[in-house]
């Protein structure tokens, strides 16, 4: 297939770009991915041992309040109405996460009203005297006080990022809200949220169904790079530093590993995701995907769980680690981007953490502003 566009990476950014080019412009797209499947980290599959729909790379929930993102996604799926709740285990006791009024009362063995809890936490914060947080640890303490930080954030963060919280930027913790009511829904402000009724993989199958799209899996761009030096526009969604052969050094990523285990019970932990805040617990989270599809009837004889552990490096990149050194390298690589005719995007190509809806919106924006005007 002669292509007008080469798209590297079949995750959400690459998939949306490929779909728009193929269907809106009617152009030929060669879409490649080094993995044996489409969907990137959102790939879902049916577990052979239990028949349960699982997420291969950790629990993914679509959530957005952006009409453009929702209008685009609903072309390919309906959502099942699942609302995400996260719990955390600390010293053999389960608490609500994000921290809310129930977490505060349970942890301190109190029965505070919302306005009382605000005053109480404010007094805990004031004990530390942090006015200008310089890192994740200081930012967290300035939001919830030291006792809650020590219990629920410090050990979990060290396990998750493999770095001391004082080495991490304050912005990481701002993604986690603090509530002074009993609201338990994680994405409380999202107008649309849930899991695709037939799983994420079907979304990508429909998205990439155009005959103008040729898909090549198990295809590593860097092993065939010389073969792709053709007169077509390249959209690259792989690791930014790898594209430039690590000229300035490797950017660090948080990596994630999963260990599967089938349990001979109907329900192992009662929720889709359980965090483990204790430093002694080897894993950071346990996923039980049967809870993601309450509308389905699964086996009552067994369930499947996944133990999640984290690492830090450059292999199998998941999440950028925005330390000062990495941000310094990032600025250098972005200067190189300006000299390329290649379009870079997505979480890996931008070295940025994007939720699914933001990735889709970025791809739609890229198509409208960078691809469509030039093609027309």
C-alpha positions as CSV (number, residue, x, y, z in Angstrom):
1,X,0.0,0.0,0.0
2,X,1.4,3.3,-1.0
3,X,0.7,5.7,1.8
4,X,0.1,9.5,2.0
5,X,0.7,9.4,5.8
6,X,2.7,7.2,8.1
7,X,1.4,7.1,11.7
8,X,3.7,5.5,14.3
9,X,1.7,4.1,17.3
10,X,-1.8,2.7,17.4
11,X,-2.9,4.3,20.7
12,X,-5.5,7.0,21.0
13,X,-3.5,9.8,19.5
14,X,-2.3,7.7,16.5
15,X,-5.7,6.1,16.1
16,X,-7.7,9.3,16.0
17,X,-5.2,10.9,13.6
18,X,-5.4,7.9,11.3
19,X,-9.2,7.8,11.4
20,X,-9.5,11.5,10.6
21,X,-7.0,11.3,7.7
22,X,-8.7,8.2,6.2
23,X,-12.3,9.3,6.6
24,X,-12.2,13.1,6.4
25,X,-9.4,13.5,3.8
26,X,-9.8,10.2,2.0
27,X,-6.1,9.7,2.1
28,X,-4.1,6.4,2.5
29,X,-2.6,5.8,6.0
30,X,0.0,3.2,7.0
31,X,-0.5,2.7,10.8
32,X,2.2,0.8,12.6
33,X,2.8,-0.4,16.1
34,X,5.5,-2.5,17.7
35,X,3.0,-4.3,19.9
36,X,0.9,-7.2,18.6
37,X,-2.3,-5.3,19.1
38,X,-4.0,-1.9,18.6
39,X,-5.2,0.4,21.4
40,X,-1.9,1.2,23.1
41,X,-2.2,1.1,26.9
42,X,-6.0,1.1,26.6
43,X,-6.1,-2.4,25.0
44,X,-8.6,-4.7,26.5
45,X,-9.1,-8.5,26.1
46,X,-11.1,-11.3,27.5
47,X,-9.3,-13.4,30.1
48,X,-9.1,-17.0,28.9
49,X,-9.3,-18.5,32.4
50,X,-12.4,-16.6,33.6
51,X,-14.1,-14.9,30.7
52,X,-13.7,-11.5,32.3
53,X,-12.9,-8.4,30.2
54,X,-9.5,-7.2,31.4
55,X,-7.3,-4.2,30.8
56,X,-3.8,-5.5,29.9
57,X,-2.1,-2.3,31.1
58,X,-4.0,-1.3,34.2
59,X,-7.5,-0.1,34.8
60,X,-8.7,2.6,32.3
61,X,-11.9,4.6,32.7
62,X,-13.0,7.1,30.1
63,X,-14.1,10.3,31.8
64,X,-14.6,13.8,30.4
65,X,-16.7,17.0,30.5
66,X,-15.5,18.0,27.0
67,X,-18.4,17.7,24.5
68,X,-16.0,17.4,21.6
69,X,-14.3,14.4,23.1
70,X,-17.5,12.7,24.0
71,X,-19.1,13.4,20.6
72,X,-16.1,11.8,18.9
73,X,-16.0,8.7,21.2
74,X,-19.7,8.0,20.9
75,X,-19.3,7.3,17.2
76,X,-17.7,4.1,18.2
77,X,-19.2,3.0,21.4
78,X,-21.6,3.5,24.3
79,X,-20.5,3.7,27.9
80,X,-21.8,1.3,30.6
81,X,-22.3,4.0,33.2
82,X,-19.6,2.6,35.5
83,X,-18.5,5.2,38.2
84,X,-15.0,4.8,39.5
85,X,-14.3,4.5,43.2
86,X,-10.8,4.0,44.7
87,X,-10.0,2.6,48.1
88,X,-6.7,2.3,49.9
89,X,-5.4,-0.2,52.5
90,X,-3.2,1.2,55.3
91,X,-2.2,-0.9,58.3
92,X,-4.8,-3.6,57.4
93,X,-7.7,-1.1,57.3
94,X,-9.5,0.2,54.2
95,X,-10.0,3.9,53.6
96,X,-11.6,6.1,50.9
97,X,-9.3,7.6,48.4
98,X,-9.2,10.4,47.4
99,X,-9.2,11.6,51.0
100,X,-12.7,12.7,52.0
101,X,-14.6,13.2,55.2
102,X,-14.9,9.5,55.8
103,X,-11.2,9.1,55.4
104,X,-10.5,11.9,57.9
105,X,-12.9,10.6,60.5
106,X,-11.8,7.0,60.2
107,X,-8.1,7.8,60.3
108,X,-8.4,10.1,63.4
109,X,-11.3,8.2,65.0
110,X,-13.4,11.3,65.0
111,X,-17.0,12.3,63.9
112,X,-16.4,15.7,62.4
113,X,-18.9,17.7,60.3
114,X,-17.5,19.2,57.0
115,X,-16.9,22.6,58.5
116,X,-15.2,21.0,61.6
117,X,-13.0,18.8,59.4
118,X,-11.8,21.9,57.4
119,X,-10.8,23.6,60.6
120,X,-9.1,20.4,61.9
121,X,-7.1,19.8,58.8
122,X,-6.2,23.5,58.7
123,X,-4.7,23.2,62.1
124,X,-2.7,20.1,61.1
125,X,-1.4,22.0,58.1
126,X,-0.4,25.1,60.1
127,X,1.8,23.0,62.3
128,X,4.3,22.6,59.4
129,X,4.5,26.3,58.4
130,X,4.9,25.5,54.7
131,X,4.0,28.6,52.7
132,X,5.7,27.9,49.4
133,X,5.8,24.1,48.6
134,X,8.9,23.2,46.7
135,X,8.2,19.5,46.0
136,X,5.5,16.8,46.2
137,X,6.1,16.2,49.9
138,X,5.7,19.8,50.9
139,X,2.8,20.3,48.6
140,X,0.9,17.3,50.1
141,X,1.6,18.4,53.6
142,X,0.4,21.8,52.8
143,X,-2.9,20.3,51.6
144,X,-3.6,17.6,54.2
145,X,-1.1,17.9,57.0
146,X,1.7,15.5,57.9
147,X,-0.2,12.5,59.5
148,X,-2.4,11.9,56.5
149,X,0.6,12.5,54.2
150,X,2.7,9.9,56.1
151,X,-0.1,7.4,56.0
152,X,-1.5,7.6,52.5
153,X,0.9,9.5,50.3
154,X,4.5,9.0,51.3
155,X,5.0,5.2,51.1
156,X,2.7,4.9,48.1
157,X,4.5,7.5,46.2
158,X,7.9,6.0,46.9
159,X,6.7,2.6,45.6
160,X,4.9,4.1,42.6
161,X,7.7,6.5,41.4
162,X,10.8,4.8,42.9
163,X,11.9,8.3,44.1
164,X,11.7,10.2,47.4
165,X,8.7,12.6,47.3
166,X,11.1,15.5,47.9
167,X,12.6,14.8,44.4
168,X,9.2,15.0,42.6
169,X,7.4,18.1,41.5
170,X,4.6,19.5,43.5
171,X,2.2,19.3,40.5
172,X,1.9,15.5,40.7
173,X,-0.1,15.6,43.9
174,X,-2.5,18.4,42.7
175,X,-4.2,15.7,40.6
176,X,-5.5,14.1,43.8
177,X,-8.5,16.1,45.3
178,X,-9.2,16.5,49.0
179,X,-12.9,16.5,49.9
180,X,-14.7,17.5,53.1
181,X,-17.9,15.5,52.3
182,X,-18.7,11.9,51.7
183,X,-18.4,12.0,47.9
184,X,-16.8,8.7,46.8
185,X,-16.9,9.0,43.0
186,X,-13.3,9.5,41.8
187,X,-14.2,11.5,38.7
188,X,-16.9,13.5,40.4
189,X,-16.9,16.4,37.9
190,X,-16.9,14.3,34.7
191,X,-20.2,14.7,32.8
192,X,-19.5,11.5,30.9
193,X,-17.7,8.5,32.3
194,X,-17.6,4.7,32.1
195,X,-16.2,1.8,30.2
196,X,-17.0,1.0,26.6
197,X,-19.8,-1.6,26.6
198,X,-17.8,-4.1,24.5
199,X,-14.4,-3.0,25.8
200,X,-11.8,-0.6,24.5
201,X,-10.4,-2.8,21.8
202,X,-13.7,-2.7,19.9
203,X,-13.5,1.1,19.9
204,X,-10.2,0.9,18.1
205,X,-11.4,-1.8,15.7
206,X,-14.3,0.5,14.6
207,X,-12.1,3.6,14.6
208,X,-9.6,1.9,12.2
209,X,-12.0,0.1,10.0
210,X,-11.5,2.3,6.9
211,X,-10.1,0.6,3.8
212,X,-7.8,3.6,3.6
213,X,-5.9,2.4,6.7
214,X,-3.4,-0.3,6.5
215,X,-2.4,-1.7,9.9
216,X,1.0,-3.4,10.5
217,X,1.5,-4.8,14.0
218,X,4.7,-6.2,15.5
219,X,6.4,-3.5,13.5
220,X,9.1,-1.5,15.3
221,X,9.6,1.8,13.6
222,X,13.3,2.0,14.5
223,X,14.0,-1.4,13.0
224,X,12.5,-0.4,9.7
225,X,13.1,3.3,9.8
226,X,15.1,3.4,6.5
227,X,12.2,1.6,4.8
228,X,9.8,4.4,5.8
229,X,11.9,7.2,4.3
230,X,9.2,7.8,1.7
231,X,7.5,10.9,0.4
232,X,4.7,10.9,3.0
233,X,4.0,12.9,6.2
234,X,5.0,11.1,9.4
235,X,3.1,11.4,12.6
236,X,5.1,10.0,15.5
237,X,3.7,9.0,18.9
238,X,6.6,7.0,20.3
239,X,9.2,8.0,22.9
240,X,10.5,11.5,22.1
241,X,14.1,10.8,23.1
242,X,14.3,7.5,21.2
243,X,13.4,9.3,18.0
244,X,16.6,11.3,18.3
245,X,18.7,8.3,19.3
246,X,18.9,9.6,22.9
247,X,21.2,12.4,21.8
248,X,21.1,14.2,25.1
249,X,20.5,11.1,27.3
250,X,17.4,9.1,28.2
251,X,14.3,10.6,29.6
252,X,13.0,8.7,32.7
253,X,9.6,7.1,32.8
254,X,7.6,5.4,35.4
255,X,7.0,1.8,34.3
256,X,4.3,-0.5,35.4
257,X,4.3,-4.3,35.7
258,X,1.4,-6.7,36.3
259,X,1.1,-10.2,37.7
260,X,-2.1,-12.1,37.1
261,X,-3.7,-14.4,39.5
262,X,-7.0,-16.3,39.3
263,X,-8.8,-16.6,42.6
264,X,-11.4,-19.4,43.3
265,X,-14.0,-16.9,44.6
266,X,-16.7,-14.8,43.0
267,X,-15.4,-11.5,44.3
268,X,-11.9,-11.0,45.8
269,X,-11.8,-7.4,47.0
270,X,-15.2,-5.8,46.3
271,X,-13.9,-3.0,44.1
272,X,-12.0,-2.6,40.8
273,X,-8.9,-0.9,42.2
274,X,-7.4,-1.2,45.7
275,X,-4.4,0.9,46.6
276,X,-1.9,-0.3,49.1
277,X,-0.3,2.6,51.0
278,X,1.9,0.6,53.4
279,X,5.6,0.7,52.3
280,X,5.9,-3.0,53.3
281,X,3.3,-4.1,50.6
282,X,5.3,-5.0,47.5
283,X,2.6,-3.9,45.1
284,X,1.0,-0.5,44.7
285,X,-2.4,-1.6,43.6
286,X,-4.6,-4.7,43.0
287,X,-7.0,-4.6,40.0
288,X,-10.1,-6.7,39.9
289,X,-11.6,-6.0,36.4
290,X,-14.9,-7.9,36.9
291,X,-16.2,-4.7,38.7
292,X,-15.7,-2.6,35.6
293,X,-18.6,-4.3,33.9
294,X,-21.4,-4.6,36.4
295,X,-23.9,-5.0,33.5
296,X,-22.3,-8.4,32.6
297,X,-22.8,-11.8,34.1
298,X,-19.5,-13.4,35.0
299,X,-18.6,-16.7,36.6
300,X,-19.4,-17.0,40.3
301,X,-16.8,-19.6,40.7
302,X,-13.7,-17.5,40.1
303,X,-12.3,-14.1,39.5
304,X,-9.0,-12.6,38.1
305,X,-6.9,-10.0,39.8
306,X,-3.7,-8.2,38.7
307,X,-1.0,-7.1,41.2
308,X,0.6,-3.9,40.0
309,X,4.2,-2.8,40.8
310,X,6.1,0.2,39.5
311,X,9.6,0.9,38.4
312,X,11.7,3.7,37.0
313,X,13.6,3.6,33.8
314,X,13.2,4.0,30.0
315,X,11.9,0.5,29.0
316,X,8.1,0.2,28.5
317,X,7.5,3.9,29.2
318,X,4.2,4.8,30.9
319,X,4.3,8.1,32.8
320,X,6.9,10.9,32.5
321,X,8.8,11.8,35.6
322,X,9.1,15.5,35.7
323,X,12.2,16.0,37.7
324,X,14.4,19.0,37.0
325,X,16.9,16.9,35.1
326,X,14.2,15.3,32.9
327,X,12.6,18.7,32.2
328,X,16.0,20.1,31.2
329,X,16.5,17.2,28.7
330,X,13.0,17.7,27.5
331,X,13.6,21.3,26.6
332,X,16.7,20.2,24.5
333,X,14.7,17.6,22.7
334,X,11.9,20.0,21.9
335,X,14.4,22.3,20.2
336,X,15.2,19.4,17.9
337,X,11.5,18.8,17.2
338,X,11.3,22.3,15.7
339,X,13.8,21.3,13.0
340,X,11.9,18.2,11.9
341,X,9.1,17.8,9.3
342,X,7.7,15.1,11.5
343,X,4.5,15.7,13.7
344,X,5.0,14.6,17.3
345,X,2.1,13.8,19.6
346,X,0.7,11.7,22.4
347,X,1.9,10.9,25.8
348,X,5.2,9.5,24.7
349,X,5.9,12.0,21.9
350,X,5.1,14.9,24.1
351,X,6.6,13.5,27.3
352,X,3.4,14.5,29.1
353,X,0.7,12.8,31.1
354,X,-2.6,12.9,29.2
355,X,-6.0,11.4,30.1
356,X,-7.8,9.7,27.3
357,X,-10.1,12.6,26.5
358,X,-7.2,15.1,26.4
359,X,-5.2,12.8,24.1
360,X,-8.2,12.6,21.8
361,X,-8.7,16.3,21.8
362,X,-5.0,16.9,21.1
363,X,-5.2,14.6,18.1
364,X,-8.3,16.3,16.8
365,X,-6.7,19.7,17.3
366,X,-3.5,18.4,15.5
367,X,-5.6,17.2,12.6
368,X,-7.5,20.4,12.2
369,X,-4.6,22.8,12.6
370,X,-1.6,20.9,11.2
371,X,-2.8,18.2,8.8
372,X,-6.1,19.3,7.3
373,X,-4.9,22.8,6.2
374,X,-1.8,21.5,4.6
375,X,-3.5,18.7,2.8
376,X,-6.3,20.9,1.5
